Amino acid sequence: MTDAPILTSRLDTNRLRNAIGKATIGQVLIWASLGAGAWIAVFPYIWMVSSSLKPTNEVYDADFSIWPKTFMGFENYYGVLFEQPYPLFLMNSMIVCLGILAVQLCTAIPVGYALAKLNFRGKKILFATIIACLTIPINVTSIPLYLGLVKLSLLDTYFAMMFPFMVSVFAIFLFRQFFKGFPDSIIDAARVDGFSELEIILRLIVPSALPAIAAFSVFSFVAHWNDLYWPLIVVQSQDKMTATLSMMQYQSEFDTNYGRSFASATVITIPMMLVFLFARRAFIRGITMSGVKG
């Protein structure tokens, strides 16, 4: 009889060891998968920074190394920051990104509110059209937009760089989904108190939508800061060149300064990393609070 408790304890110990072994193997596999995914995501940035410290002939050298054999970091970054009007390029990028964002918010918030909380004829058709517009890339509309800007003599202006993006169907969809969760009772009470629809938007809707606004602002700012396609089409002078477009100065048909190209790319990436680091909590909160609602 005394052997039974001992046998039971041994069985429990073996089961516990097996459970710990299985849990450890599972955790190792999870951490290995996460580490591999993180390395795949981070390695391009490591390669970019490493290449920005090298001369051109080392960038695509068969014997790859993180640290350069010939250090050219000072020359590359000095050339990017001080041998051209780089503050002007940064200012142009800021003006374009902030201008686009301001107009997008001014148009998307009222439209999203109307689609979420107002009843009017053609509402479902309008929303279906907005969803359909999400599938249309800018490349499809770039030619007619370019021809229209040429006829209006608006090329090489801030307006030309901002015009195709002033209305964001993604922003309309995002805010519509967010506003669907706003209590109708509060809106009805505001209407009883004499609030106009514009006052409801400015005094009730916008303050409650700050997480969604922060999330979309990060999306919009990063997308248009990194945009190269449209500025390459409409910008014709160095005075209106954006920071991203300035990288093209180091590339030509016969010679490309890859060291300075990667140094320029690194400098361009740093502001976006800082924006995301400071806004990441609001960004994540806005995305989670803007989930798909009916």
C-alpha positions as CSV (number, residue, x, y, z in Angstrom):
1,M,0.0,0.0,0.0
2,T,2.9,2.4,0.7
3,D,4.2,1.9,-2.9
4,A,1.0,3.4,-4.5
5,P,1.6,7.0,-3.5
6,I,5.2,6.8,-4.6
7,L,4.2,5.3,-8.0
8,T,1.6,8.0,-8.4
9,S,4.0,10.8,-7.6
10,R,6.5,9.4,-10.1
11,L,3.9,9.3,-12.8
12,D,2.9,12.9,-12.0
13,T,6.6,13.9,-12.2
14,N,7.0,12.2,-15.6
15,R,3.9,13.9,-16.9
16,L,5.1,17.3,-15.7
17,R,8.5,16.7,-17.3
18,N,6.9,15.8,-20.6
19,A,4.6,18.8,-20.4
20,I,7.6,21.1,-19.7
21,G,9.6,19.5,-22.6
22,K,6.7,20.0,-25.0
23,A,6.1,23.6,-23.8
24,T,9.9,24.3,-24.2
25,I,10.0,22.9,-27.7
26,G,6.9,24.8,-28.6
27,Q,8.3,28.1,-27.2
28,V,11.7,27.5,-29.0
29,L,9.8,27.0,-32.3
30,I,7.8,30.2,-31.7
31,W,10.8,32.3,-30.8
32,A,12.7,30.9,-33.7
33,S,9.9,31.8,-36.1
34,L,9.6,35.3,-34.6
35,G,13.4,35.8,-34.8
36,A,13.5,34.7,-38.4
37,G,10.6,37.0,-39.3
38,A,12.2,39.9,-37.4
39,W,15.6,39.3,-39.2
40,I,13.9,39.2,-42.6
41,A,12.2,42.5,-41.8
42,V,15.2,44.3,-40.3
43,F,18.0,43.0,-42.6
44,P,17.1,45.4,-45.5
45,Y,17.6,48.3,-43.1
46,I,20.9,46.9,-41.9
47,W,22.0,46.5,-45.5
48,M,20.9,50.0,-46.3
49,V,22.8,51.6,-43.5
50,S,25.8,49.4,-44.2
51,S,25.8,50.4,-47.9
52,S,25.6,54.0,-47.0
53,L,29.0,53.8,-45.3
54,K,30.7,52.2,-48.3
55,P,32.1,53.4,-51.6
56,T,30.2,52.4,-54.7
57,N,32.5,49.5,-55.7
58,E,31.9,47.8,-52.3
59,V,28.1,48.0,-52.3
60,Y,27.6,45.0,-54.5
61,D,30.9,43.3,-53.7
62,A,30.8,39.5,-53.8
63,D,32.4,39.4,-50.3
64,F,29.6,41.1,-48.4
65,S,30.4,42.5,-44.9
66,I,28.3,44.7,-42.6
67,W,31.3,46.9,-41.8
68,P,32.9,48.5,-44.9
69,K,36.5,47.8,-45.9
70,T,36.9,51.4,-46.9
71,F,34.8,53.8,-44.7
72,M,33.0,56.4,-46.8
73,G,30.3,57.3,-44.3
74,F,31.4,60.9,-43.7
75,E,31.8,61.7,-47.4
76,N,28.4,60.1,-48.3
77,Y,26.4,61.8,-45.6
78,Y,28.1,65.1,-46.0
79,G,27.4,65.0,-49.7
80,V,23.7,64.3,-49.1
81,L,23.2,66.8,-46.3
82,F,25.5,69.7,-47.3
83,E,26.3,69.6,-51.0
84,Q,22.7,70.1,-52.0
85,P,19.8,72.1,-50.6
86,Y,18.6,69.2,-48.5
87,P,16.7,71.4,-46.0
88,L,14.6,72.6,-48.9
89,F,13.9,69.1,-50.0
90,L,12.8,68.2,-46.5
91,M,10.6,71.3,-46.3
92,N,9.0,70.4,-49.6
93,S,8.2,66.9,-48.4
94,M,6.7,68.3,-45.1
95,I,4.5,70.8,-47.0
96,V,3.2,68.1,-49.4
97,C,2.6,65.5,-46.7
98,L,0.9,67.9,-44.2
99,G,-1.1,69.6,-47.0
100,I,-2.4,66.2,-48.2
101,L,-3.2,65.1,-44.7
102,A,-5.1,68.3,-43.8
103,V,-7.3,68.1,-46.9
104,Q,-7.8,64.3,-46.5
105,L,-9.1,64.8,-42.9
106,C,-11.3,67.7,-43.9
107,T,-13.0,65.6,-46.5
108,A,-12.9,62.1,-45.1
109,I,-14.3,62.9,-41.6
110,P,-17.6,64.5,-42.7
111,V,-18.1,61.9,-45.5
112,G,-17.4,59.1,-43.0
113,Y,-19.8,60.6,-40.5
114,A,-22.5,60.9,-43.2
115,L,-22.1,57.3,-44.3
116,A,-22.2,56.1,-40.7
117,K,-24.9,58.2,-39.1
118,L,-27.1,59.9,-41.7
119,N,-29.8,58.3,-43.8
120,F,-30.1,59.6,-47.4
121,R,-31.0,58.2,-50.8
122,G,-28.2,56.5,-52.6
123,K,-26.2,55.9,-49.4
124,K,-25.5,52.2,-50.1
125,I,-24.5,52.9,-53.7
126,L,-22.2,55.7,-52.6
127,F,-20.5,53.4,-50.0
128,A,-20.2,50.6,-52.6
129,T,-18.6,53.1,-55.0
130,I,-16.1,54.1,-52.3
131,I,-15.2,50.4,-51.7
132,A,-14.7,49.9,-55.4
133,C,-12.4,52.9,-55.6
134,L,-10.1,51.2,-53.1
135,T,-9.2,48.8,-55.9
136,I,-8.1,51.5,-58.4
137,P,-4.3,52.3,-58.2
138,I,-3.0,55.8,-59.0
139,N,-1.2,54.4,-62.1
140,V,-4.6,54.0,-63.8
141,T,-5.5,57.7,-63.4
142,S,-2.0,59.2,-63.7
143,I,-2.2,60.0,-67.4
144,P,-5.5,61.9,-67.4
145,L,-4.4,63.7,-64.2
146,Y,-1.1,64.7,-65.8
147,L,-2.7,65.9,-69.0
148,G,-5.2,68.0,-66.9
149,L,-2.4,69.6,-64.9
150,V,-0.5,70.4,-68.1
151,K,-3.5,72.2,-69.6
152,L,-3.9,74.2,-66.4
153,S,-0.2,75.0,-66.3
154,L,0.1,73.6,-62.8
155,L,3.1,71.3,-63.2
156,D,6.0,71.8,-60.8
157,T,3.7,73.1,-58.0
158,Y,2.8,71.9,-54.6
159,F,-0.8,71.6,-55.8
160,A,0.2,69.2,-58.5
161,M,2.0,67.0,-56.0
162,M,-1.0,67.0,-53.6
163,F,-4.0,67.0,-56.0
164,P,-4.4,63.2,-56.7
165,F,-4.4,62.4,-53.0
166,M,-6.6,65.1,-51.6
167,V,-9.5,62.7,-51.2
168,S,-8.7,59.3,-49.6
169,V,-11.3,56.6,-50.0
170,F,-9.3,54.5,-47.5
171,A,-9.7,57.4,-44.9
172,I,-13.4,57.6,-45.7
173,F,-13.8,53.8,-45.1
174,L,-11.7,53.9,-41.9
175,F,-13.7,56.8,-40.4
176,R,-17.0,55.3,-41.4
177,Q,-16.1,52.1,-39.6
178,F,-15.0,54.1,-36.5
179,F,-18.1,56.3,-36.4
180,K,-20.4,53.3,-36.7
181,G,-19.6,52.5,-33.0
182,F,-20.4,56.1,-31.8
183,P,-23.6,56.0,-29.7
184,D,-26.7,57.3,-31.6
185,S,-28.2,58.5,-28.3
186,I,-25.5,61.1,-27.9
187,I,-26.0,62.4,-31.4
188,D,-29.8,62.6,-30.9
189,A,-29.4,64.4,-27.7
190,A,-27.1,66.9,-29.3
191,R,-29.6,67.5,-32.1
192,V,-32.3,68.1,-29.4
193,D,-30.1,70.7,-27.8
194,G,-29.9,72.5,-31.1
195,F,-26.5,71.3,-32.4
196,S,-26.1,71.5,-36.2
197,E,-24.5,68.5,-38.0
198,L,-21.3,70.5,-38.4
199,E,-21.2,71.3,-34.6
200,I,-21.8,67.6,-33.9
201,I,-18.8,66.7,-36.0
202,L,-16.5,69.3,-34.6
203,R,-17.5,69.1,-30.9
204,L,-18.4,65.5,-30.5
205,I,-17.2,63.3,-33.4
206,V,-13.7,64.7,-33.9
207,P,-12.6,64.5,-30.2
208,S,-13.8,60.9,-30.0
209,A,-12.0,60.0,-33.2
210,L,-8.5,61.1,-32.2
211,P,-7.2,57.5,-32.1
212,A,-8.5,56.9,-35.7
213,I,-7.1,60.3,-36.8
214,A,-3.7,59.4,-35.4
215,A,-3.7,56.0,-37.1
216,F,-4.7,57.4,-40.4
217,S,-2.2,60.3,-40.1
218,V,0.7,57.8,-39.7
219,F,-0.6,55.8,-42.8
220,S,-0.9,59.0,-44.9
221,F,2.3,60.7,-43.8
222,V,4.5,57.7,-44.3
223,A,2.9,56.8,-47.7
224,H,3.3,60.3,-49.2
225,W,6.7,60.9,-47.6
226,N,8.0,57.8,-49.4
227,D,6.2,58.5,-52.6
228,L,8.5,58.6,-55.6
229,Y,6.2,57.8,-58.5
230,W,4.0,60.9,-58.7
231,P,6.7,63.6,-57.8
232,L,8.9,62.1,-60.5
233,I,6.1,62.8,-63.0
234,V,5.1,66.4,-62.1
235,V,8.2,67.9,-60.5
236,Q,10.5,69.7,-63.1
237,S,12.8,71.8,-61.0
238,Q,15.1,71.3,-58.0
239,D,13.1,74.0,-56.0
240,K,10.1,71.7,-55.8
241,M,12.0,68.4,-55.4
242,T,11.0,66.3,-52.4
243,A,13.5,64.4,-50.2
244,T,12.6,61.1,-51.7
245,L,13.0,62.4,-55.3
246,S,16.4,63.9,-54.4
247,M,17.8,60.3,-54.4
248,M,17.4,60.3,-58.2
249,Q,20.2,62.8,-58.4
250,Y,22.8,60.1,-57.7
251,Q,21.6,57.9,-60.5
252,S,22.3,58.2,-64.1
253,E,22.4,56.0,-67.2
254,F,26.2,55.5,-67.0
255,D,27.1,56.0,-63.4
256,T,25.3,55.6,-60.1
257,N,26.7,56.7,-56.7
258,Y,25.2,53.9,-54.6
259,G,26.9,55.0,-51.4
260,R,25.2,58.4,-51.5
261,S,21.9,56.9,-52.7
262,F,21.8,54.6,-49.7
263,A,22.9,57.5,-47.4
264,S,20.0,59.6,-48.8
265,A,17.6,56.7,-48.2
266,T,18.8,56.3,-44.6
267,V,18.3,60.0,-43.9
268,I,14.8,59.9,-45.5
269,T,13.9,56.9,-43.4
270,I,14.8,58.4,-40.0
271,P,11.9,60.9,-39.7
272,M,9.4,58.2,-40.5
273,M,10.9,55.9,-37.8
274,L,10.6,58.7,-35.3
275,V,7.0,59.5,-36.3
276,F,6.0,55.8,-35.8
277,L,7.9,55.5,-32.5
278,F,6.2,58.5,-31.0
279,A,2.7,57.7,-32.5
280,R,2.8,53.9,-32.2
281,R,0.4,53.7,-29.2
282,A,-2.2,56.0,-30.8
283,F,-1.7,54.1,-34.1
284,I,-2.3,50.7,-32.6
285,R,-5.3,52.0,-30.6
286,G,-6.8,53.6,-33.7
287,I,-6.4,50.4,-35.7
288,T,-8.0,48.2,-33.1
289,M,-10.8,50.6,-32.4
290,S,-11.6,50.9,-36.2
291,G,-12.2,47.3,-36.7
292,V,-14.9,46.2,-39.2
293,K,-18.4,47.0,-37.8
294,G,-21.7,46.4,-39.5
